Amino acid sequence: MKKTEDSQKFRVFIIICAGQFVSILGSGLTNFAIGIWVFQKTGSVTNFALTILAIALPSIVISPFAGTFIDRWDRRRTMMLADVAAGMCSLAIGLLLYFERLQIWHVCLIIAVAAVASVIQELAFTASAQLLVPKEQLGRASGMMEIGPAIAQIASPLLAGMLLAATSIYWVLVIDFATFLFAVSATAIVRIPKPTGAAEGESASGSLLKEAMAGLAFIKTQPGLTRLLYFFTIFNFIVSSLNVVLTPMWFGIASVEVVGRMVSISSFGMLAGSIVLSVWGGPSRRIRGMLGFAAIFGLSLILMGLRPSIPLISFACFGLLFTVPIILGCNQAIWLSQTPPNMQGRVGSIRMMIEWSATPLAYLIAGPLADKIFEPLLAAGGPLAGSLGKFIGVGPGRGIALLVMTLGALVLLLAMAGCMNSQLRDVETEQQGAPVEEASIEESDEAVVESKSAVSLYGD
């Protein structure tokens, strides 16, 4: 009986996952198209950076309170409302464009609202995964959740470029709006169980601020999860630094066309890693998988900086991106299995806020570090040109390559430190204050209305 029930819940997870995949693809189209519109209209990198900041900062600020609402509200309705809000943002941009009223501040404001909706939707979906997926299948589920972003990273720029060349930005926005409708429809035909009332979650009820901080309080009581949060905050800082410096390094040795092809080919590594994790499910000790693939990530960075060779860089980048969904998936599965069901939103939001807070800091530091310190070291006649330069090359981009190799070495040290830390190694055996393996199958208040849909989805 339990096996049949688990199978039915997993089917619901797949349906929601499919809807979100389509939605993510549509959002990728719009993000790419709007970025082009902003840069073409203003010719300013600063204005383009403002749009990125408009996505990042509201997400960091709102995430703790978003988690509180997710734990308070029905998660199915929350996902639907978040998708509707994001769809309305795309519609608003389209209308402003049509009436020729769209300004940069409009774009920043609207995409900030869309970013908040995206955070709420992501947290609600992630929190629901524990209620729909058996504990032993959380690794596979995490891999499936990474497939959508991986495909969107590959396909969105290509499809958006084709649409913009053949039609106009309006059709991109129309398609994006349609994808949100698809996601809402997929969520509407299923039901999600309510979480059980674990002791930590019940004792934390009260004011909005108290409930928002309950996630942080819970993490503090779990030494392994605390170390895991430290690990990923540092790891996210390194990854965010790479986002700033990798493209300038590549442009130092290749044309725009060559770099574009290299990035597209390498991006298949992320898709391959997502598929492998969704089929494999990850190792039985997920922390070992996370630390092991983090070490491969670091080695790939070192390999990427060794020589100014397009084939070598492409191979290293493919390996790098292959590890990402497995690292993220193992991490996600650990958090899902070690957090009480009715605290998933609050714990997930605090975790998101802390990990994401490293991103703006990395953006501020990485650029000056590359321009003022590392590039001059390996410029022609630079301090390291006659020594290290003989091995990794001299000229534009080679100083950044040294920075990339340094970041790779830091990831290796981080993985080694994780292996030596007993609390992090034992995070999956940490005793929690309440069992989290089983979720209540109590139906939501609209279950009777949805009974026909439930029968058609679940079978006999």
C-alpha positions in Angstrom: 0.0 0.0 0.0 2.8 2.4 1.0 4.7 1.6 -2.2 1.6 2.5 -4.3 1.1 5.7 -2.4 4.8 6.7 -2.9 4.4 6.0 -6.6 1.4 8.2 -6.8 3.1 11.1 -5.0 6.2 10.8 -7.2 3.9 11.1 -10.2 2.6 14.3 -8.8 6.1 15.6 -8.4 6.9 14.8 -12.0 3.8 16.7 -13.2 4.8 19.8 -11.3 8.4 19.4 -12.4 7.3 19.3 -16.0 5.2 22.5 -15.6 8.1 24.3 -13.9 10.5 23.2 -16.6 8.4 24.9 -19.3 8.1 28.0 -17.1 11.9 28.2 -16.5 12.4 27.9 -20.3 10.0 30.8 -20.9 11.7 33.0 -18.2 15.0 32.3 -19.8 13.7 33.6 -23.2 12.5 36.8 -21.6 15.6 37.4 -19.4 17.8 37.1 -22.5 15.6 39.3 -24.7 15.2 42.0 -22.0 19.0 42.0 -21.4 19.6 42.7 -25.1 16.8 45.4 -25.1 18.4 47.2 -22.2 21.9 47.1 -23.7 20.8 48.2 -27.1 18.7 51.0 -25.8 21.3 52.5 -23.4 24.6 51.1 -24.6 25.5 51.0 -20.9 27.0 48.0 -19.0 26.1 49.8 -15.8 22.4 49.8 -16.7 22.7 46.1 -17.6 24.3 45.4 -14.2 21.4 47.3 -12.5 19.0 44.7 -14.0 21.1 41.9 -12.5 21.2 43.7 -9.2 17.4 44.1 -9.4 17.1 40.4 -9.5 19.6 39.5 -6.8 18.9 42.0 -4.0 15.1 41.7 -3.6 15.5 37.9 -3.6 18.1 38.0 -0.7 16.0 40.5 1.3 12.6 38.8 0.9 13.7 35.1 1.2 13.4 34.7 5.0 9.9 36.1 5.1 8.9 34.1 1.9 9.9 30.9 3.8 7.6 31.9 6.6 4.6 32.4 4.3 5.3 29.1 2.5 5.2 27.2 5.8 1.9 29.0 6.8 0.1 28.7 3.4 -1.0 25.9 1.2 2.0 25.2 -0.9 0.1 24.3 -4.0 -1.8 27.6 -4.1 1.4 29.4 -3.3 3.2 28.0 -6.4 0.1 28.9 -8.5 0.0 32.5 -7.3 3.7 32.9 -7.7 3.5 31.7 -11.3 0.5 34.0 -12.0 2.5 37.0 -10.6 5.5 36.2 -12.7 3.3 35.9 -15.8 1.7 39.2 -15.1 5.2 40.8 -15.0 5.9 39.6 -18.5 2.5 40.9 -19.6 3.3 44.3 -18.0 6.6 44.6 -19.9 4.8 43.7 -23.1 2.2 46.3 -22.7 4.7 49.0 -21.8 6.7 48.1 -24.8 3.6 48.2 -27.0 2.7 51.7 -25.9 6.3 52.8 -26.1 6.4 53.7 -22.4 9.0 51.2 -21.1 11.9 52.8 -19.3 14.9 51.3 -17.4 13.4 51.9 -14.0 10.2 50.0 -15.2 12.4 47.1 -16.2 14.2 47.1 -12.8 11.0 47.3 -10.8 9.1 44.6 -12.8 12.0 42.1 -12.9 12.5 42.7 -9.1 8.8 41.7 -8.6 9.3 38.7 -10.9 12.4 37.7 -9.0 10.5 37.7 -5.7 7.7 35.6 -7.3 10.4 33.2 -8.6 11.9 32.9 -5.1 8.6 32.1 -3.5 7.8 29.5 -6.3 11.2 27.8 -6.0 11.0 27.6 -2.2 7.4 26.3 -2.2 8.3 23.6 -4.9 11.5 22.6 -3.0 9.6 22.4 0.3 6.9 20.2 -1.4 9.4 17.8 -2.7 9.9 16.2 0.7 6.1 15.6 0.9 6.0 13.9 -2.5 9.2 12.0 -2.8 10.4 9.0 -0.7 13.5 9.8 1.3 15.6 7.3 -0.6 14.6 9.0 -3.9 15.4 12.5 -2.9 18.7 12.4 -4.9 16.9 11.4 -8.1 14.3 14.1 -7.5 17.0 16.7 -7.0 18.6 15.7 -10.3 15.3 16.1 -12.0 14.8 19.5 -10.6 18.2 20.5 -12.1 17.4 19.3 -15.6 15.0 22.3 -16.3 17.6 25.0 -15.5 20.3 23.0 -17.4 18.2 22.8 -20.6 17.1 26.4 -20.2 20.7 27.5 -20.0 21.4 25.8 -23.3 18.2 26.5 -25.2 17.0 29.9 -24.0 19.7 32.0 -25.6 19.4 30.0 -28.9 15.6 30.1 -29.1 15.4 33.8 -28.0 18.0 34.8 -30.6 16.0 32.9 -33.3 12.8 34.5 -32.2 14.2 38.0 -32.1 15.8 37.6 -35.5 12.5 36.2 -37.1 9.9 38.3 -35.2 10.1 40.7 -32.3 10.5 40.8 -28.5 6.6 40.8 -28.2 6.4 37.2 -29.3 9.1 36.3 -26.8 7.0 37.8 -24.0 3.8 36.1 -25.3 5.5 32.7 -25.3 6.8 33.4 -21.7 3.3 34.3 -20.6 2.0 31.1 -22.1 4.6 29.0 -20.3 3.4 30.4 -17.0 -0.2 29.4 -17.8 1.1 25.9 -18.5 2.9 25.8 -15.2 -0.2 27.0 -13.3 -2.4 24.4 -15.1 0.1 21.6 -14.3 0.0 22.5 -10.6 -3.8 23.0 -10.5 -4.6 19.4 -11.5 -2.7 17.8 -8.6 -2.8 18.0 -4.8 0.1 18.2 -2.3 -0.1 16.7 1.2 0.0 19.0 4.2 3.2 18.8 6.2 3.2 17.2 9.7 3.3 19.4 12.7 6.9 18.8 13.9 7.8 20.2 17.3 10.2 22.7 16.0 7.7 24.2 13.6 4.9 24.4 16.1 7.0 26.0 18.8 8.2 28.7 16.3 4.7 29.9 15.4 4.0 33.5 16.3 5.0 36.8 14.8 6.3 37.1 11.3 9.8 38.0 12.4 9.9 35.2 15.0 8.8 32.6 12.4 11.3 34.0 9.9 14.2 33.5 12.4 13.0 30.1 13.4 14.8 28.6 10.3 18.1 30.1 11.5 17.5 28.9 15.1 16.9 25.3 13.8 20.1 25.4 11.7 22.1 26.5 14.7 20.9 23.4 16.7 22.3 21.1 13.9 26.1 21.3 13.8 26.3 19.3 10.5 23.8 21.6 8.7 25.6 24.6 10.0 28.9 23.4 8.5 27.1 22.6 5.3 25.8 26.1 5.1 29.3 27.5 5.7 30.6 25.2 2.9 28.1 26.3 0.4 28.4 30.0 1.2 32.1 29.9 0.4 31.5 27.7 -2.6 28.8 30.1 -3.9 31.3 33.0 -3.5 33.8 31.2 -5.7 31.2 30.3 -8.3 30.0 33.9 -8.4 33.5 35.1 -8.8 33.8 32.8 -11.8 30.7 34.3 -13.4 32.6 37.6 -13.5 36.0 36.5 -14.7 35.6 33.4 -17.0 34.2 35.3 -20.1 37.0 37.9 -20.1 39.5 35.1 -19.8 38.0 33.3 -22.9 37.9 36.5 -24.9 41.6 36.9 -24.3 42.3 33.9 -26.6 39.3 33.6 -28.9 36.7 35.5 -30.9 33.1 36.1 -29.9 31.9 33.3 -32.3 34.4 30.8 -30.9 33.5 31.6 -27.3 29.8 31.3 -28.1 30.3 27.8 -29.6 32.5 26.8 -26.7 30.0 27.9 -24.1 27.1 26.1 -25.9 29.0 22.9 -26.2 30.2 23.0 -22.6 26.7 23.7 -21.3 25.8 20.2 -22.3 27.9 19.1 -19.3 25.3 20.5 -16.9 22.5 18.7 -18.8 24.5 15.5 -18.7 25.2 15.8 -15.0 21.5 16.5 -14.3 20.4 13.4 -16.2 23.0 11.2 -14.6 21.9 12.3 -11.1 18.2 11.8 -11.9 18.9 8.3 -13.1 21.5 7.3 -10.5 20.1 9.1 -7.5 23.5 9.9 -6.1 25.6 7.9 -3.6 24.0 6.4 -0.4 26.1 8.9 1.6 25.3 12.1 -0.3 27.9 14.2 1.6 30.6 12.0 0.1 29.2 12.6 -3.4 29.0 16.4 -2.8 32.6 16.7 -1.5 34.0 14.3 -4.1 32.4 16.1 -7.1 33.4 19.5 -5.5 37.1 18.2 -5.7 36.5 17.4 -9.4 35.1 20.9 -9.8 38.3 22.4 -8.4 40.5 20.2 -10.6 38.5 21.3 -13.6 39.2 24.9 -12.8 42.9 24.3 -12.5 42.9 22.4 -15.8 41.0 25.2 -17.5 43.7 27.8 -16.6 46.7 25.7 -17.5 47.0 26.6 -21.2 45.3 29.1 -23.6 43.9 26.1 -25.6 40.3 26.1 -26.8 39.9 22.3 -26.8 41.5 22.1 -23.3 39.2 24.8 -21.9 36.1 23.3 -23.5 36.9 19.9 -22.0 37.6 21.4 -18.6 34.4 23.5 -18.7 32.3 20.5 -19.7 33.7 18.6 -16.7 33.1 21.6 -14.5 29.5 22.0 -15.5 28.9 18.2 -15.2 29.7 18.3 -11.5 27.4 21.3 -10.7 24.0 19.6 -10.7 25.4 16.6 -8.8 26.9 18.9 -6.1 23.7 21.0 -5.9 21.5 17.9 -6.0 23.3 16.1 -3.2 23.2 19.3 -1.1 19.5 19.7 -1.7 18.7 16.1 -0.8 20.6 16.4 2.5 18.6 19.5 3.5 15.3 18.0 2.5 16.0 14.8 4.5 17.3 16.6 7.6 14.6 19.3 7.9 11.2 18.8 9.5 8.4 19.0 6.9 6.6 22.1 8.3 9.9 24.0 8.5 11.1 23.4 5.0 10.1 26.9 3.8 11.8 28.8 6.7 14.9 26.8 6.7 15.2 26.9 2.9 14.7 30.6 2.8 17.3 31.4 5.5 19.7 29.0 3.7 19.0 30.8 0.4 19.5 34.3 1.9 22.9 33.4 3.5 24.2 31.5 0.5 23.1 34.2 -2.0 24.6 37.0 0.2 28.0 35.9 -1.0 27.1 36.8 -4.6 27.1 40.6 -4.5 30.4 40.5 -2.5 32.0 38.3 -5.1 30.8 40.6 -7.9 32.4 43.6 -6.1 35.7 41.8 -5.4 36.4 39.6 -8.4 36.6 42.4 -11.0 39.2 44.6 -9.3 41.1 41.5 -8.2 41.4 40.4 -11.8 42.1 43.9 -13.3 44.4 45.3 -10.6 46.3 42.3 -9.3 46.3 39.1 -11.4 46.3 40.5 -15.0 49.4 42.7 -14.3 51.2 39.7 -12.9 51.2 37.9 -16.3 51.1 40.8 -18.6 54.1 41.2 -21.0 57.0 42.1 -18.7 54.9 41.5 -15.6 56.4 40.2 -12.3 55.5 36.5 -13.1 55.9 36.6 -16.9 59.4 35.2 -16.9 58.6 32.4 -14.4 55.1 31.1 -14.1 54.3 32.7 -17.5 56.5 30.2 -19.2 54.1 27.5 -18.1 50.6 29.0 -18.4 51.3 31.8 -20.9 51.6 35.6 -21.0 49.2 38.2 -22.3 45.5 39.2 -22.1 43.5 36.8 -20.0 46.4 34.8 -18.6 46.4 36.7 -15.3 42.7 35.9 -15.0 43.6 32.2 -15.8 45.9 32.3 -12.8 43.0 33.7 -10.7 40.8 30.8 -12.0 43.4 28.3 -11.0 43.7 29.9 -7.6 39.9 29.6 -7.1 40.2 25.9 -8.2 42.8 25.3 -5.5 40.6 27.0 -3.0 37.7 24.6 -3.9 40.1 21.6 -3.5 41.1 22.9 -0.1 37.4 23.4 0.8 36.6 19.9 -0.2 39.5 18.5 1.8 38.5 20.5 4.9 35.0 19.2 4.6 36.3 15.6 4.5 38.3 16.2 7.6 35.4 17.8 9.5 33.6 15.1 11.4 30.4 17.2 11.9 30.0 17.8 8.2 30.9 14.2 7.4 28.1 13.0 9.8 25.5 15.5 8.7 23.2 12.7 7.4 23.3 10.8 10.6 22.5 13.8 12.8 19.6 13.3 15.1 16.7 15.7 14.6 14.2 16.8 17.1 11.3 15.2 15.1 11.1 12.5 12.4 11.0 13.8 8.9 10.7 10.6 6.9 7.0 10.6 6.7 4.6 13.3 5.6 1.0 13.5 6.5 -1.3 12.6 3.7 -4.0 14.8 5.1 -5.8 16.4 2.2 -6.0 20.1 1.7 -9.4 21.7 2.0 -10.0 21.5 -1.8 -9.3 17.8 -2.0 -13.0 16.9 -2.5 -13.3 19.3 -5.4 -10.2 17.7 -6.9 -11.1 14.1 -6.3 -11.8 13.4 -10.0 -8.5 14.9 -11.1 -6.8 12.8 -8.4 -8.3 9.6 -9.7 -7.3 10.3 -13.3 -3.8 11.0 -12.2 -3.2 8.4 -9.6 -5.0 5.5 -11.3 -6.8 2.7 -9.3 
